[in-house]
């Protein structure tokens, strides 16, 4: 989870047995977008963000062929916490990590 994501989303996913690591937990809360995307890729973890700048960085990586583990993006004002939890749980339980490789998924569905 990017540091911009409300804690209630992470908490909701954890209650549903979804493996979640926040940027605060792993010391990445102050990393710039490039380093954060590289770090999650190195860990093989899909990143969820509501940060438009990070979305732009990820689009750039996609265009230039730079590998990343995957991004799920939701605009801050176009999704509720409950909908984010529901859609992220679906992604986490229905897809394998390789399904998200070099992919940007937009929620809400």
C-alpha positions as a Markdown table, in Angstrom:
| # | Residue | x | y | z |
|---|---|---|---|---|
| 1 | Unk | 0.0 | 0.0 | 0.0 |
| 2 | Unk | 1.2 | 3.4 | -0.9 |
| 3 | Unk | 1.4 | 5.8 | 2.1 |
| 4 | Unk | -1.5 | 7.9 | 0.6 |
| 5 | Unk | -4.0 | 5.0 | 1.1 |
| 6 | Unk | -6.4 | 5.2 | 4.1 |
| 7 | Unk | -5.5 | 2.7 | 6.9 |
| 8 | Unk | -9.1 | 1.5 | 6.9 |
| 9 | Unk | -8.5 | -0.1 | 3.5 |
| 10 | Unk | -5.5 | -2.1 | 4.7 |
| 11 | Unk | -7.3 | -3.0 | 7.9 |
| 12 | Unk | -10.3 | -4.2 | 5.9 |
| 13 | Unk | -8.1 | -6.4 | 3.7 |
| 14 | Unk | -6.3 | -7.9 | 6.7 |
| 15 | Unk | -9.7 | -8.8 | 8.2 |
| 16 | Unk | -10.3 | -10.7 | 5.0 |
| 17 | Unk | -7.0 | -12.6 | 5.2 |
| 18 | Unk | -5.4 | -10.6 | 2.4 |
| 19 | Unk | -1.6 | -10.3 | 2.8 |
| 20 | Unk | -0.9 | -6.5 | 3.0 |
| 21 | Unk | 2.3 | -4.6 | 3.6 |
| 22 | Unk | 2.0 | -0.8 | 3.9 |
| 23 | Unk | 4.7 | 1.7 | 3.0 |
| 24 | Unk | 4.8 | 2.7 | 6.7 |
| 25 | Unk | 5.5 | -0.9 | 7.8 |
| 26 | Unk | 8.4 | -1.5 | 5.5 |
| 27 | Unk | 10.0 | 2.0 | 5.9 |
| 28 | Unk | 9.1 | 3.2 | 2.4 |
| 29 | Unk | 6.7 | 5.9 | 3.3 |
| 30 | Unk | 9.1 | 8.7 | 2.4 |
| 31 | Unk | 10.4 | 7.1 | -0.8 |
| 32 | Unk | 9.8 | 8.8 | -4.1 |
| 33 | Unk | 7.5 | 7.2 | -6.6 |
| 34 | Unk | 10.3 | 5.6 | -8.7 |
| 35 | Unk | 11.9 | 4.0 | -5.7 |
| 36 | Unk | 8.6 | 2.8 | -4.3 |
| 37 | Unk | 7.6 | 1.1 | -7.6 |
| 38 | Unk | 11.1 | -0.4 | -7.9 |
| 39 | Unk | 11.0 | -1.6 | -4.3 |
| 40 | Unk | 7.6 | -3.3 | -4.7 |
| 41 | Unk | 8.8 | -4.9 | -7.9 |
| 42 | Unk | 11.9 | -6.2 | -6.2 |
| 43 | Unk | 9.6 | -7.8 | -3.5 |
| 44 | Unk | 7.3 | -9.2 | -6.2 |
| 45 | Unk | 4.3 | -7.3 | -4.7 |
| 46 | Unk | 1.6 | -5.5 | -6.5 |
| 47 | Unk | 1.2 | -1.9 | -5.4 |
| 48 | Unk | -2.1 | -0.1 | -4.6 |
| 49 | Unk | -2.1 | 3.6 | -4.9 |
| 50 | Unk | -4.4 | 6.6 | -5.2 |
| 51 | Unk | -1.5 | 8.9 | -6.2 |
| 52 | Unk | -1.8 | 10.3 | -9.7 |
| 53 | Unk | 1.9 | 11.0 | -9.9 |
| 54 | Unk | 2.7 | 7.4 | -9.2 |
| 55 | Unk | 0.2 | 6.4 | -11.9 |
| 56 | Unk | 2.2 | 8.6 | -14.3 |
| 57 | Unk | 5.5 | 7.0 | -13.3 |
| 58 | Unk | 4.0 | 3.6 | -13.8 |
| 59 | Unk | 2.6 | 4.6 | -17.3 |
| 60 | Unk | 6.1 | 5.8 | -18.1 |
| 61 | Unk | 7.6 | 2.5 | -17.1 |
| 62 | Unk | 5.0 | 0.6 | -19.2 |
| 63 | Unk | 5.8 | 2.8 | -22.2 |
| 64 | Unk | 9.5 | 2.4 | -21.9 |
| 65 | Unk | 9.4 | -1.4 | -21.2 |
| 66 | Unk | 10.7 | -1.2 | -17.7 |
| 67 | Unk | 9.4 | -4.1 | -15.7 |
| 68 | Unk | 7.2 | -3.7 | -12.6 |
| 69 | Unk | 5.2 | -6.1 | -10.5 |
| 70 | Unk | 1.9 | -4.4 | -11.1 |
| 71 | Unk | -0.2 | -1.4 | -10.0 |
| 72 | Unk | -3.8 | -1.1 | -8.9 |
| 73 | Unk | -5.0 | 2.5 | -9.0 |
| 74 | Unk | -8.1 | 4.2 | -7.7 |
| 75 | Unk | -8.8 | 7.9 | -7.8 |
| 76 | Unk | -9.3 | 9.2 | -4.3 |
| 77 | Unk | -12.7 | 10.7 | -4.9 |
| 78 | Unk | -14.2 | 8.0 | -7.1 |
| 79 | Unk | -14.1 | 5.0 | -4.7 |
| 80 | Unk | -15.3 | 4.3 | -1.2 |
| 81 | Unk | -13.3 | 2.4 | 1.3 |
| 82 | Unk | -15.7 | -0.5 | 1.2 |
| 83 | Unk | -15.5 | -0.7 | -2.6 |
| 84 | Unk | -11.7 | -0.5 | -2.5 |
| 85 | Unk | -11.5 | -3.4 | 0.0 |
| 86 | Unk | -14.0 | -5.5 | -2.1 |
| 87 | Unk | -12.1 | -4.9 | -5.4 |
| 88 | Unk | -8.7 | -5.4 | -3.9 |
| 89 | Unk | -9.7 | -8.6 | -2.2 |
| 90 | Unk | -11.0 | -9.9 | -5.5 |
| 91 | Unk | -7.8 | -9.0 | -7.3 |
| 92 | Unk | -5.7 | -10.6 | -4.5 |
| 93 | Unk | -7.6 | -13.8 | -4.4 |
| 94 | Unk | -8.4 | -14.2 | -8.1 |
| 95 | Unk | -5.0 | -13.3 | -9.7 |
| 96 | Unk | -1.5 | -14.7 | -9.3 |
| 97 | Unk | 1.3 | -12.2 | -9.0 |
| 98 | Unk | 2.5 | -13.0 | -12.6 |
| 99 | Unk | -1.0 | -12.0 | -13.9 |
| 100 | Unk | -0.3 | -8.4 | -12.7 |
| 101 | Unk | 3.2 | -8.2 | -14.1 |
| 102 | Unk | 3.6 | -5.0 | -16.1 |
| 103 | Unk | -0.1 | -4.3 | -15.7 |
| 104 | Unk | -2.1 | -1.4 | -14.4 |
| 105 | Unk | -5.6 | -2.2 | -13.1 |
| 106 | Unk | -8.1 | 0.5 | -12.4 |
| 107 | Unk | -10.7 | 0.2 | -9.7 |
| 108 | Unk | -13.6 | 0.5 | -8.9 |
| 109 | Unk | -14.7 | -2.2 | -11.3 |
